[in-house]
Amino acid sequence: MIGKLLGHTQIQTTARYAHLARDSMQSAAARVTESIGGNLRVNAPETARP
C-alpha cells in the first residue's frame, strides 16, 4: 500500500527505502497515538471516567 501511494511499481523499490524512514515513522506513529489518546480522554462521556 505504501509503495502504491509513493508511486512505486515494484516492491523492491519500496523495500530499498523503507529502512531510511523507520525512526521517523515510529516517532510519527507515537505522536498520532498520543493525539488520539488525548482526544479520547477529552471527548469521553463523564460516566466513562473513573
N, C-alpha and C positions, 0 to 999 in steps of 0.2 A: 504494500500500500504506500509506504513512504517513497519507494522508488518511483512509483507512478506519479505521485504528487510532485516529485522533483524532476519528472520528465525523463527518467532513465528507462531505456528499453531492455536492459539486461540487468539481472540481479547482481551480477559480479560488479557492476559499476557502483551500485548502492553499497555493497559489502566493502568495497575498496575504501570508501569514505566514511562509513558508519563509525569506525573506531575513533575518528577525529572529533566527533561531537558527543562522545559518551559522557564526559564530565559535565558539559554544559546542558545536556539533555537531562541528566539526573538532577541538576540544580533547578532547571525549569520545572521539572515534574514535582520537586519538593515545594516550590513556590505555589504551583497550582493546587497541590494538596492542601497546603496551609490556607490558601484563599477559600477553597471550597469548604474546608472545616470551619473557618471563621464565619462564612455565610450561613452554614447550617446552625451554628450556635446562635447567631444573631436572629435568624428567622424562625427558630424553633418555637413551637407553641409554649406558653407558660406552663401548661400541665406536664410537659415533657422534661422540664428542667428539674434537677434534684433539689 
